[in-house]
Amino acid sequence: MKPDIEIARSIQMRRINEVAQDLNIPEEILEPYGKYMAKIPENLIDPARVKRSKLILVTAITATKAGIGKTTVSVGLALGLNKIGKKAVVALREPSLGPCFGMKGGAAGGGYAQVLPMEKINLHFTGDFHAVTSAHNMIAALLDNYLYQHQSEGFALKEVLWKRVLDVNDRSLRSIVTGLGPRTNGLTQESGFDITPASEIMAILCLSENLDDLRRRIGNILLGYRFDDTPFTVNDLGVTGAIVSLLLDAIKPNLVQTTEGTPAFVHGGPFANIAHGCNTVIATKTAMTFGDYVITEAGFGADLGAEKFYNVKCRKSGLKPDLTVLVATLNGLKMHGGTPVDKIKEPDAEGVRKGLANLGRHIRNIRSFGQSVIVCLNKFASDTRDELDIVREYCESINVPFALNNAFMEGGEGARELASLAVRTIDENPSAELRFTYEDGDSLTDKITKVAKGIYGAASVSFSATALRKLKAATQSGYGHFPVCIAKTQYSFSQDPKEYGAPEGFNFEIRDIVINAGSEMIVAIAGDIIRMPGLPASPQALRIDVIGGLIEGLS
């Protein structure tokens, strides 16, 4: 099998105006970025069409370090639906440079189920990530300048909450000191960097309904507290309009295509382990305006991405999936069944059986939201018939539809079974009304506790003194009705990344709280999770190069 980048390069892409024609989007409103990418206006959403469209969420079991293949399934399902005569569009997140040059490499799908042009999407794309980074750091610079310029008037903040961001894995920037040197260099204070997908600006971009909503949310960003404990916001800083100007292009959805030339929207890119992990509401609703079936994904396992998709994105936007697809792999099941990670590609039927506990926990959780769920197993060449049958029989025993996906090798043809099953399930057993894990009126501690116990399987939840202080401040500032977004490891239901399977009965520790008043959610930091990743011993950057004018090593 060729590397992803060679497959992507072998595809004869259609010009983006031709792709837009498939959606009846006039060429004159396109803003092309070269021949094969374009931005479209953010105001094309038709609520009536959105209501008629069928939304399918793709999520997964708890991930291995190599992932589970949600993007490949998402693209493949769109291709399969088009193969069986349905008008399907896929709506995905944009990749971050951090993982691309860090551990995972590219994130535009795989094999013959990719979004194209793969190299551009994985790298600078249309500049959305850079716009978010610039807007975030512009606020930091303007805040520092405001404090510096007004110090002679006695103005100061008791606590500054706004840090900086960069779309690079750089552990050395997690904690820094700014303003060192002469007084003209500014005020000396502690700060730090998060990765751009963790930026509140990214969350705001992804949750905004339109440009006016973006402006409202930007203005409400909490930057710190005055000495009388009142919030100090971007509106107080007086620069809301300036920050919105930096995001004027970024808010517009990006139109690209799949390996089979069908339309795809790729827009926004928060991580699900440290943010809410979903693409933009605008892109999802735009896709639903033009597609009869829309496939979108939520990052990492269903305990992270899907939980936040339902409890945060759907709660805020009014979206409701008609079906959730839960992706699994035999390798992932074996890892959760106790098979040593270096042996998960070898046959181990018992490891698969034990790993079904992880699959079962995710199915139970998804059903708790009122969702109809089907299990899709991403097929690999090393999979054995006996192992596949174990998963199929388990799903049949708990009345969950099951399908294999071979879109990686065969494109849309390899996803026909999955596509037909998805259509049939939506027709015969669509999802019920969403049931959220908690109510808006619950206290913030109760919301976090309900997620930890109800979704993760924790027996108890403990809060650090810092977390309790910030939760109290959030409530006193009028943010107590916000949903919660728990930042934790993606490798386990618990906060311990090495506790595989379906652990239960553990204590779940909340170490810190980040108040996102603009994106209107409270981020709870669990255990040792870090919002600025580091690079591994052998980063993917060692394998990326330009050879003969072509980029290699992104797959």
N, C-alpha and C positions, 0 to 999 in steps of 0.2 A: 504494500500500500504506500502510495506517495505521501510525503509530508503535506500537511494542510496547505502550506503556502504554495507548493507546486500545483496542487489541485486548484486552488484559487486562481493561480496565474494561467492555468490552462483553459479557464472558462472564457468564452467570448461574451463579454458583458454588453448589455443594451445601454444606449445613451439614456441619461436620466429623464429626458423629456418623454421618451417612449414609455418608460416605467410609469411616469406620472399620468400619461394618457390612459393607462389601464384603470386608473382610479378616477378618471374624468377631472383631473386637476389641470387647469389651463397652463400652457407653457409660459404665458406672460407673467404669471405670478410666482414662478420658480426663481430662486436665487441660487444659480448653479455654483458649485465649488469644483471646477473642472468638468469632465465629461460625465462622471458617474455618481456624483453626489449633489444634493441640493437641499437648501432649506425652503420650507414653505411657511406661509403666514400661520400664526398661532390662533387665528380667529375663524378657522374653517369648520369648527365643530358644529354639528347639527344634532341637537338633543333628541329629536325624534328618531333619527337613524341610530344614534348611540343606544337608545332604548330597545331597538329591534335587533341589534347585533348580538351575537353569542360570544361571550367572553370566556376564554379558557386560561386558567392559571397553571403554569408548570412549576412544580417544586420538587423536592428530592428528600431522600433519606439523609441521615447525617453524613457529611462529606468525608472522603479520604483526601489526602493532600493533593492528589491528582484530580480531584473533583469527581462528579458523578455524570456530567454530560447534559445538564439541563438546557443549555443553549443549543446543543446539537439536536435535542429532542424538540425544542420549541420551533427551530427552523424546519426540522424534518416534518413535524406535524403540519405546519403550514404548507409545506410542499405536498405532503400526502393528501391533505384536504383539497388542494387544487387539482391533484391527480384524479380525485373521484368527483370532480365537477363542482366543487364549492369555491366561493370567492373568499379566500382567506388571506389575511395580512398578519405579519408578525411584528410585535412591538417590544424592543429589547433595550437594555441599558448599554451605555458606552463603556468600553474597557478603560481601566486606569493604567497609567504607565508604571505604577508601582509593581503590580503583579506581572505585567508584561516583561519587565526587565528583572523581576525578582524570582519567584518560585514557579509560577504557572505558565508563563509565556502568554501567547495571544488568547483572546477571549471573544472570538467572533463566530463560534461554532466549530465544527470539525468535519473533516472528510468532505463528502458531497452534500453536506447540510451546513452551509456557511452563509454569512452575509458578506457582501462584497462592496467596494474593494477592501479586501482583508487587511492589507498593510496600512492603508490610510486610516481605517476605522480603529485599528489597534494603536496607532501612534497619535498624530496631532488632530486627525479627523477635520472637523469644521471649527475647531478652536474653543468648543464649549468648556472643556476642563480648564483651559487657560483663562477664559473669561471669569469662571468661578474663582479660580485662584487669585486673579487680579482684583476682583471685587472684594473678596475676603481680606486680602492684605492691604488694600486701599483703606478699608475701614480701620485696620490696625494702625496704619500710618497716620490717618487723620485723628484717631483717638489719642495717640501719643503726642501729636502736635497740639491738640486742644489742651491736654494736661500741661504741656510745656508752656504754651502761650498764656494760660490763665492762672499759673501758679502764683504770680504776683498779686492776684486778686483774692488769694486764699482758697481757690477752688482745688479740690482733690477728690478722688474716689477712695472710699474705704477698701473696696475690693474691685479689682479689674478682672473680668471674666473672659475677655476676648483674646484668643491666641492667634497664631498665624498658621497657614497651611502651605503645603507643597505636594505636588503629585509625584513624589519620589519616596521610596522606602529609605529613610535616613534616621537611624536610631540616635545619632549624635545630636539631633535637633529636638529631641523630645522635651528637654528642659534646658533653657538658655537664660542668660542675663543680657538685657538690652541697655543701651545708654551708657556704656562704659566710656571712660575717657573724660575730656573736659566737659563743663556744664553745657556748652553749646551742642553737645551730642545728645541732649535730651535727658529725661529722668532715668535714673538707674532703677530697673525693676526686673523681677523674674517674669519669664514668659516661656513659650515653647511652641512647637509645631505639631499639628495633626496632619494626616494625609488628606488631600483634597476631597476624596469621597466622604470623609467625616465632617466636612465643613457644613455649618448650618446654611450657608448660601446654597450648597448643593441640595440640601433637603428642601429649602424654600423653592428652588427652581422646580423640583420634582413634584411638589404638592400644590403649586400655584395653579389656579384655574384660568387666569388670564393676566394681562399686563397690570391692570389695576390691583388685582390680588397680590401680584408680585411686589408692587410698590408698598401696599399696606403691610405686608409681612416684613419686608426689608426695614421699614421704619420702626417696626416693633422689636427688632433684635435687641436683646438685653446685653449691654456692654459691661455693666458693673453696677455697684451700689454706692450711693452717696453716704455721707456719715450719718444722715438721718434715716438710713435704710430704705430710701426711695430708689426705684430703678432709674438707671441712666441708659437711654436707648439711642439708636441711630437717628431717630427723629430729634432727640435732644441735641445731638451732635450737629444737626442741620444739613446733612449730606445725603439724605435719602435719594433725591433726584440724581445726584452724581453717580451713586452706586447702581441705580436702575439703568442709567445710560450705558454702563459697562456690560449689562446683561441683555441689552435690547436685541441683539442677534441670537444670543444663547437660548432665549426662551422659545425660539422658533424650532419646531421639530425638524429632524434630519431625515430625508428620504434617500434610501439606498435600495439595493436589490439582493435577492438570494442567488445561490448558485444556479437556480433554474429560472432566473430573470423575473421573479415575482416581487412585488413591492414589500419593503420592510422599513419600519421606522425605528431608528436607534437614537435615543435621546435621554440624557441624564445618567448618573452613575454612582449612586451611593452604595456602599458595602452593607450587607445585611448583618454582619457580626458587630459593626460599630455604628451603623445608621439604620435607616428603614429598608434599604435594599431593593427598591422598586424603580422602574423607569418613570418618566414624567406622566402626570395625570393628563396633560395636554396631548402628549403623543398617544397615550392609550385611547383617549376619546376621539382623537383625530383618526386613528386606525379604525375605530368602531364606526366612525362616520362613513368610511369608505369600504369596509369589509363586512361581509355577512358573518364571518367567523374571525375572531381576533385572538391570537395566542400571545401571551405575555409571560414573563417569568419573574420569580422572586428569588433573591440570592441565597446561597448555601442551603441548609436543610430546612424542612417545613417548620421546625421549632423557632427559626429565626425569620427567614424571608416571608414565608406564608403567614405566620402569626402577625407580622407587622403589616403585610398586605391587607389582611382582613381588619385588624384592630386599628390601624392608622390610616392607610391609604383609602380603603373602602369607607371607613367611618367618615372621613373628611370629604370624599369626592362623590359619594352615593353610588359608586360602582359595586357590582355584585357578580362574581363569576358564576357562570352556568355549570361549570365543571372544573374540578381540580385534577391535574395529572401528577401522580407521584412517581418520580423517576428513581429507579434502583439499578444497581449493577451487582453481579455475583461477587466481584472483587470487594465491593463495599460491604455486602452482607457477610462475607467471610471475615473481614477485618472486625466487624462488630460481633462476630461469633467466636472470636478468640484465635483465629488463624494468625500466625506471625505475619507482619506486614510484608516481609520479604518473600513470603510464600503464598500470597493471596491469588497469584495467577495460576497456581497449581490446583488440580482437582481436590476438593475437600467438602464432600456432601454434608458432613456433620457440622462443619463451620457454617455452611449456608443455613442449615436448620436453626442453629443457635442464633445466627444473625437476624432471623426473622422477627425477633423480639423488637429490634430497632424499627423495622418496617411496620410492625403492628402498632407500635406506639404512635408513629406518625399518622397512620390511617385513623386511629382513634381520635387523635387531635384534630385532624381535618374534618372528620365527621362531627366533632363537637361544635363546629361553626355552622352546621347545617349543610355542608358541602357534599355533593356526590363526588366520589373519587374513583379513579381507575389507576391501576398500577402499570407502569410502562418499564420494562426491563431493557436497558441499553445492551445490545448483544455485542460480544467480543469474540474473536476467533478462538480464544482459549476456552470458551464456555462449553460445558458438556451437556448432553441431553438430559442426563439424570439430574444434574443440578438445576437446570431450567425447569424441569418437571416439579421439583420440590417447591419452587416459588409459585408456579402456576397452581398446583394443588392446594397450597396454603391459601392463596387468594380465593380460590373457589370455595374453600371451607368457611370463609368469613364473608362470602357473597360480595366480593370485590372484583369487578371486571379486570382482566389481565391481557396485555398485548406485548409482543416483542417489537423492538424498534431496530431497524437495520439501515436507517437513513444515512449513517456515517459511510457505509459502503455503497449504498444504492440510491441515495437521494430520495426523492418522493416515492419511487417505487417501493423502497424499503420501509415506508411508513404508511402504506395503504391500510394494513391491518389496524394500526393505531388510529388512523383517521376515521375509518369506518366505525370502529368501536366508540370513538368520541362522539360522532354524530348520533349514533344509535342511543347512547347513554343520555345525551342531552334531550333527545326526542322523547325517550321513554321514562327517564328518571332524572330530570334536571334538579339542580341544587335548590334547596328551600331558601327562605329568607335568612340572611346572615344573623347568626347569634354571636354576639361579641363576648369576649372573656370577662369583661368588666363593664360597668356603666360609667358614663361621664361623671356622675355625682359621687362615685366612690372616692375615698381618699387616695392620695398618691401611693402611700404605703400599701393600701389594700390592693390597688391595681397591680403593683409589682408582685405582691404576694400571690395574687390569683394567677398570674402568668407563671410564676416560678413553680407553684404547686400544681396547677391544672394542666400546664403544657409540658414543663420540664420533668415533673415527678418529684420535686423537692418536698421534704417533710417540714422544713422550717426555713425562714428567711431572717437573716441578721443584717442590720444596717450599722455602718460605722458612724461615729459621732459627726464626722464631716458630712456624710450623706444625710443624716437626720437634720442637721442644721440647714442644709441647702433645700431639703424638701419643705421644711417649715417656712423658709424664706420664699420659696416658690408659691406656696399656698397663700401666704400673706400678701404677695404681690398680685394675686388674682389669677394664677396659672394652675390652680388645683384641678380644674376641669379638663386639662390636657390629657391625651393618651400618653402611655409610657412606651419608650423604645429601649429595650434592654440590650446593652452591649456585652456580649460574652463570647467565649470560644465557639467556633463553628464545628469543632471536632467531637463534641459530646453534648448530651442533654444537660449535663452538669456544668460547673465552671472549671472542671478539671479536664484538660484536653486529651488526657490519656485514659479517661474512663469511658470506654466504648460500650456498645450495646444499648441497653435501656435501663440505666441506673435509676434507683429511686431511694427515698428515705434519707437523702443527704441534706445538709444545710447549705443554703444558697446565700452567698455573702455579697452585699452591695457596698462597694468601697467608696464610690463617689457619685455625684449627680451633676449633670450638665443641663442647664435650663435653656432650652431653645424656644424663646418667646416668639420668634418670627415664624419658624416652621410649626409652632404650636404643638410641641411634644417635649416630654421630659425624658432625657437620656440617662439611664441608670447604668453605671459602670460596675460590672460584676467581676469578682476575682482579680486575676492578673491581666485581663484584656487591656491592650494598648492601642490607642488610636493613631499612632504612627508606627507602622511595622518596620522591622529591620530586614536586612538582606540575608539570605541563607549563605552557607559556606560556598556553594557553587551557584551563583545567581545566573538566571537565564541570559543576562547581558553578556556572559562569556561566550555564548553561542550565537549571538546576533552580529551580523556583519553586512557589508555591502559588497557584493561580488559581481563584477561586470555591470555595475549600475543598478543591480537588483538587491533588495533586502532579503536576507536569509536568516533563519533561526527563530522566527516569531511563533512557529507552531509548537 
